[in-house]
Amino acid sequence: MGKILFVGNCCLDVITYVQGYPEEDSDLRFLDQTLTLGGNATNSAKVAVQLSGPESALLFSAIPNGNALFENLFKHHRLNTSLCVVRSAEEEDAENGVPMTVCLVNELNGSRTLLSSLGNKRWPNGADLRGHLPSLDGFSWFHFETGFTSKIESVVEMVEYVHSARNKTSSNVAEKSQKIISIEFEHPLDEPIMNKFVAFGNLFFISKDFARAQGWTTMHECVTMFQDKYGAYHSTVICPWGEKGVAVKCGTSVPFPCTDNDSTVIELPAHFPSNGRVVDTLAAGDCFVAGTVHFLNAGDGLRQALIKATFLAGESVGQRGLMGLKVPSDDFSI
């Protein structure tokens, strides 16, 4: 099993737990508050580290220079940031601040409400990734988030670099298939950008919000229509839909065991937390992505990997935060 690189945002999450969503212009007490690392790729890396260790799951992002709070949180979550771009002191001036998300978690139903700002910070680009990772040796999976659309061209550059480097260093199809590119789409993007991503990706995670913006009302419709709309028949498409579960449709060229019938849409149920209570749905999707990537990278077939990933994500919503997750056994099944 090669290493996994999660590429995307790293920010500070200020998470406030409340007993019911507050009304506007009200004065209420909160239950608890915590500071942690956030960002889709960072959350996924936090989960993957618990599954395979910090030497096997790495983060590539732009991180603050000499920020004690961030450094302590990196250590707390055992995140491997050895490949990250460290912003210069000039880029860390007080006027810009750090990328931040303010999160309200309603413990009555587990819902989360997010207010995010990337700030005026540099985002890593293709040249950064090429400089920090001149060789893909030792890596078997590269996962990219596309959440901040204002920085999307930089994400395209990084995906293009991995795709190009993979093709140059791999002499045959079998070698190329050992280095997977997966991309998650959280928000709609312009069609020319989407076409670039589709040309490079092996596996796509499509959010419910993305699907609904296209007019797709179910996860089944999403995975089918995504392949049709973008001509992504070569790639596998996965659409998690919260408490409804997950749907997947295999592509014609996949490097891992897929389904009994590659043209069939497979739907799997969501896993309800074993403690019987939904507490915190924040980053459940990132947890699911991390689980799917890890279990596929470890050699599981697609169905088994998704079963384990839905268990992992389901258990995560029954607790606060992503630390100390209940991990499924190797032979776990439903």
C-alpha positions as CSV (number, residue, x, y, z in Angstrom):
1,M,0.0,0.0,0.0
2,G,1.5,3.3,-1.1
3,K,1.1,6.7,0.7
4,I,-1.9,9.0,0.3
5,L,-1.6,12.7,-0.3
6,F,-4.6,14.9,0.7
7,V,-4.4,18.3,-1.2
8,G,-6.5,21.2,-0.1
9,N,-7.3,23.8,2.5
10,C,-6.1,24.0,6.1
11,C,-7.8,26.5,8.3
12,L,-8.8,27.1,11.9
13,D,-12.2,25.9,12.9
14,V,-13.9,27.6,15.8
15,I,-16.7,25.1,16.7
16,T,-19.5,26.2,19.1
17,Y,-21.9,23.6,20.3
18,V,-25.4,24.9,21.0
19,Q,-28.7,23.5,22.3
20,G,-30.9,24.6,19.4
21,Y,-30.0,26.9,16.6
22,P,-30.1,30.6,17.8
23,E,-32.6,33.1,16.6
24,E,-31.2,36.3,15.1
25,D,-30.5,39.1,17.5
26,S,-30.7,36.8,20.6
27,D,-28.4,36.3,23.6
28,L,-27.9,32.7,24.5
29,R,-25.4,30.4,26.2
30,F,-23.5,27.7,24.4
31,L,-22.7,24.2,25.6
32,D,-19.1,24.0,24.6
33,Q,-16.5,25.5,22.3
34,T,-13.3,24.1,20.7
35,L,-10.6,25.2,18.4
36,T,-9.4,22.6,15.9
37,L,-8.0,22.3,12.4
38,G,-10.4,22.3,9.5
39,G,-10.7,22.3,5.8
40,N,-11.9,19.3,3.8
41,A,-8.5,17.9,2.9
42,T,-7.2,18.5,6.5
43,N,-10.2,16.8,8.0
44,S,-9.8,13.8,5.7
45,A,-6.1,13.6,6.6
46,K,-7.0,13.7,10.3
47,V,-9.2,10.7,9.8
48,A,-6.7,8.8,7.5
49,V,-4.0,9.2,10.1
50,Q,-6.1,7.2,12.5
51,L,-6.5,4.4,9.9
52,S,-2.9,4.1,8.6
53,G,-0.6,6.5,10.6
54,P,1.1,9.8,9.8
55,E,3.8,8.2,7.5
56,S,1.1,6.9,5.2
57,A,-1.3,9.8,5.0
58,L,0.1,13.2,4.4
59,L,-1.3,16.7,3.9
60,F,-0.4,19.2,1.2
61,S,-1.6,22.7,1.9
62,A,-0.4,26.2,2.7
63,I,0.1,26.6,6.4
64,P,1.0,29.5,8.7
65,N,4.6,30.4,9.5
66,G,5.5,29.9,13.2
67,N,1.9,29.9,14.5
68,A,2.1,28.1,17.8
69,L,-1.7,27.2,17.8
70,F,-1.5,25.6,14.4
71,E,1.8,23.8,15.3
72,N,0.2,22.4,18.5
73,L,-2.9,21.2,16.6
74,F,-0.7,19.5,14.0
75,K,1.0,17.6,16.8
76,H,-2.3,16.8,18.5
77,H,-3.8,15.3,15.3
78,R,-0.4,13.7,14.3
79,L,-0.7,15.4,10.9
80,N,2.3,15.0,8.6
81,T,2.9,18.4,7.1
82,S,6.4,17.8,5.8
83,L,5.3,18.5,2.3
84,C,3.3,21.6,3.1
85,V,4.0,25.1,1.8
86,V,4.8,27.4,4.7
87,R,3.7,30.9,4.1
88,S,6.3,33.7,4.6
89,A,6.2,36.0,7.6
90,E,5.0,38.8,5.3
91,E,2.1,36.7,4.2
92,E,1.1,36.1,7.8
93,D,0.5,39.8,8.7
94,A,-2.2,40.6,11.2
95,E,-4.4,42.4,8.7
96,N,-5.1,39.2,6.8
97,G,-5.4,36.8,9.7
98,V,-5.5,33.0,9.2
99,P,-8.1,31.1,7.1
100,M,-11.0,30.4,9.5
101,T,-14.4,28.8,9.7
102,V,-16.9,29.5,12.4
103,C,-19.1,26.5,13.0
104,L,-22.3,26.2,14.9
105,V,-23.3,22.7,15.8
106,N,-26.9,22.1,17.0
107,E,-26.8,19.2,19.4
108,L,-30.6,18.7,19.2
109,N,-30.2,17.3,15.7
110,G,-26.5,17.3,14.9
111,S,-26.9,20.0,12.1
112,R,-23.9,22.3,11.4
113,T,-23.8,25.8,10.0
114,L,-20.6,27.1,8.6
115,L,-19.2,30.6,8.0
116,S,-15.9,30.5,6.2
117,S,-13.2,32.9,5.0
118,L,-10.0,31.9,3.2
119,G,-8.7,35.4,3.8
120,N,-6.2,37.0,1.4
121,K,-3.7,34.1,1.6
122,R,-1.7,32.4,-1.1
123,W,-3.0,29.0,-2.1
124,P,-0.5,26.3,-3.3
125,N,-0.3,25.8,-7.0
126,G,1.2,23.4,-9.5
127,A,4.7,24.9,-9.2
128,D,4.5,24.5,-5.4
129,L,3.5,20.9,-5.6
130,R,6.2,20.2,-8.2
131,G,8.8,21.8,-6.0
132,H,7.7,20.0,-2.8
133,L,7.0,16.7,-4.5
134,P,9.4,16.3,-7.5
135,S,8.8,12.6,-7.6
136,L,5.6,10.6,-7.1
137,D,7.5,7.6,-5.9
138,G,6.0,6.0,-2.8
139,F,2.6,7.5,-3.3
140,S,-0.4,5.5,-4.7
141,W,-3.2,8.0,-4.2
142,F,-3.7,11.8,-4.6
143,H,-6.9,13.3,-3.4
144,F,-8.0,16.9,-4.2
145,E,-10.7,19.1,-2.8
146,T,-12.2,21.9,-4.9
147,G,-14.1,23.8,-2.3
148,F,-12.8,27.3,-2.7
149,T,-13.8,28.3,-6.3
150,S,-11.7,31.5,-6.2
151,K,-8.6,29.3,-6.1
152,I,-9.8,26.7,-8.6
153,E,-7.2,27.4,-11.2
154,S,-4.4,26.5,-8.7
155,V,-6.2,23.2,-8.0
156,V,-6.3,22.5,-11.8
157,E,-2.6,23.1,-12.0
158,M,-1.8,20.6,-9.2
159,V,-4.1,17.9,-10.7
160,E,-2.4,18.5,-14.1
161,Y,1.0,18.1,-12.5
162,V,0.2,14.8,-10.8
163,H,-1.5,13.5,-14.0
164,S,1.5,14.5,-16.1
165,A,4.1,13.2,-13.7
166,R,2.2,9.9,-13.4
167,N,2.2,9.5,-17.2
168,K,5.8,10.3,-17.6
169,T,7.1,7.9,-14.9
170,S,4.7,5.0,-15.7
171,S,5.7,2.9,-18.7
172,N,2.4,1.0,-18.9
173,V,-1.2,1.1,-18.0
174,A,-0.7,-1.2,-14.9
175,E,1.8,1.2,-13.4
176,K,-0.4,4.3,-14.1
177,S,-3.3,2.6,-12.4
178,Q,-1.2,2.3,-9.2
179,K,-1.4,6.1,-8.8
180,I,-5.0,7.2,-8.4
181,I,-6.4,10.7,-8.7
182,S,-9.6,11.4,-6.8
183,I,-11.4,14.7,-6.8
184,E,-14.3,15.9,-4.7
185,F,-16.8,18.4,-6.0
186,E,-18.6,20.3,-3.2
187,H,-19.9,23.3,-5.2
188,P,-20.7,23.8,-8.9
189,L,-17.9,24.9,-11.1
190,D,-17.7,26.4,-14.6
191,E,-18.0,23.7,-17.3
192,P,-14.5,24.3,-18.8
193,I,-13.0,23.7,-15.4
194,M,-15.1,20.6,-14.8
195,N,-14.0,19.2,-18.2
196,K,-10.3,19.6,-17.2
197,F,-10.9,17.8,-13.9
198,V,-12.9,15.0,-15.5
199,A,-10.1,14.4,-18.0
200,F,-7.6,13.7,-15.2
201,G,-9.6,12.0,-12.5
202,N,-10.1,8.3,-11.8
203,L,-12.7,8.7,-9.1
204,F,-15.1,11.6,-8.2
205,F,-16.9,12.4,-5.0
206,I,-20.0,14.5,-5.7
207,S,-21.7,16.3,-2.8
208,K,-25.5,16.6,-2.4
209,D,-25.2,20.4,-2.8
210,F,-23.4,20.0,-6.1
211,A,-26.0,17.5,-7.3
212,R,-29.0,19.7,-6.3
213,A,-27.5,22.6,-8.1
214,Q,-27.5,20.6,-11.3
215,G,-31.2,19.7,-10.7
216,W,-30.4,16.1,-9.7
217,T,-32.7,15.1,-6.8
218,T,-31.4,11.7,-5.8
219,M,-28.0,10.1,-5.4
220,H,-28.9,7.5,-8.0
221,E,-29.7,10.3,-10.5
222,C,-26.5,12.1,-9.6
223,V,-24.0,9.3,-10.3
224,T,-25.7,8.5,-13.6
225,M,-26.2,12.0,-14.8
226,F,-22.7,13.1,-13.8
227,Q,-21.2,10.5,-16.1
228,D,-23.6,11.5,-18.9
229,K,-23.2,15.2,-18.6
230,Y,-19.4,15.3,-18.5
231,G,-18.6,12.1,-20.5
232,A,-17.0,10.7,-17.4
233,Y,-17.6,7.1,-18.3
234,H,-14.0,6.1,-17.6
235,S,-14.2,7.2,-14.0
236,T,-16.1,5.9,-10.9
237,V,-18.6,8.4,-9.4
238,I,-19.6,8.3,-5.8
239,C,-22.4,10.4,-4.3
240,P,-22.9,10.4,-0.5
241,W,-26.4,11.7,0.5
242,G,-26.3,12.0,4.3
243,E,-28.8,9.8,6.0
244,K,-30.0,8.4,2.7
245,G,-26.7,6.6,2.2
246,V,-24.4,6.5,-0.8
247,A,-24.6,5.6,-4.5
248,V,-21.8,4.6,-6.8
249,K,-21.4,3.9,-10.5
250,C,-18.3,2.3,-11.8
251,G,-16.3,3.6,-14.7
252,T,-15.1,1.6,-17.6
253,S,-11.5,1.9,-16.4
254,V,-11.0,1.3,-12.7
255,P,-7.9,0.1,-10.9
256,F,-9.8,-1.6,-8.1
257,P,-12.5,-4.4,-7.8
258,C,-15.7,-2.7,-8.6
259,T,-19.3,-4.1,-8.6
260,D,-20.9,-7.3,-10.0
261,N,-22.1,-5.3,-13.0
262,D,-20.2,-2.2,-13.9
263,S,-23.2,-0.6,-15.5
264,T,-25.3,-0.9,-12.4
265,V,-25.8,1.8,-9.8
266,I,-25.1,0.4,-6.4
267,E,-26.8,2.0,-3.4
268,L,-25.8,1.4,0.2
269,P,-27.6,2.5,3.4
270,A,-26.1,5.0,5.8
271,H,-24.9,3.8,9.2
272,F,-26.6,5.2,12.2
273,P,-24.3,5.7,15.2
274,S,-24.2,2.8,17.6
275,N,-24.9,5.1,20.6
276,G,-28.3,5.8,19.0
277,R,-27.9,9.6,18.8
278,V,-26.7,12.0,16.2
279,V,-24.6,14.6,17.9
280,D,-22.3,16.3,15.4
281,T,-22.5,16.0,11.6
282,L,-19.6,18.5,11.0
283,A,-17.0,16.9,8.7
284,A,-18.9,13.6,8.3
285,G,-18.5,13.9,4.5
286,D,-14.7,14.4,4.9
287,C,-14.7,11.3,7.2
288,F,-16.5,9.3,4.5
289,V,-14.0,10.5,1.8
290,A,-11.0,9.6,4.0
291,G,-12.4,6.1,4.7
292,T,-13.2,5.4,1.1
293,V,-9.8,6.5,-0.1
294,H,-8.0,4.6,2.7
295,F,-9.9,1.3,2.3
296,L,-9.6,1.3,-1.5
297,N,-5.9,2.1,-1.3
298,A,-5.5,-0.8,1.2
299,G,-6.9,-3.2,-1.4
300,D,-10.6,-3.5,-0.6
301,G,-13.1,-3.8,-3.4
302,L,-15.4,-0.8,-4.0
303,R,-18.5,-2.2,-2.2
304,Q,-16.5,-3.3,0.9
305,A,-14.6,0.0,1.0
306,L,-17.9,1.9,0.9
307,I,-19.5,-0.3,3.6
308,K,-16.5,0.5,5.9
309,A,-16.5,4.2,5.0
310,T,-20.2,4.6,5.8
311,F,-19.7,2.8,9.1
312,L,-16.8,5.2,9.9
313,A,-18.8,8.3,9.0
314,G,-21.9,7.1,10.7
315,E,-20.0,6.5,14.0
316,S,-18.4,9.9,13.6
317,V,-21.7,11.8,13.8
318,G,-22.5,10.1,17.2
319,Q,-19.6,12.0,18.9
320,R,-18.1,15.5,19.0
321,G,-15.2,15.9,16.6
322,L,-13.1,13.4,14.6
323,M,-10.7,12.2,17.3
324,G,-10.9,8.6,18.6
325,L,-13.1,7.3,15.8
326,K,-14.5,3.8,16.0
327,V,-12.7,2.0,13.2
328,P,-14.3,-1.0,11.4
329,S,-12.5,-4.3,11.5
330,D,-10.9,-5.8,8.3
331,D,-13.7,-8.2,7.8
332,F,-16.5,-5.8,8.7
333,S,-19.7,-6.3,6.7
334,I,-23.4,-5.4,6.9
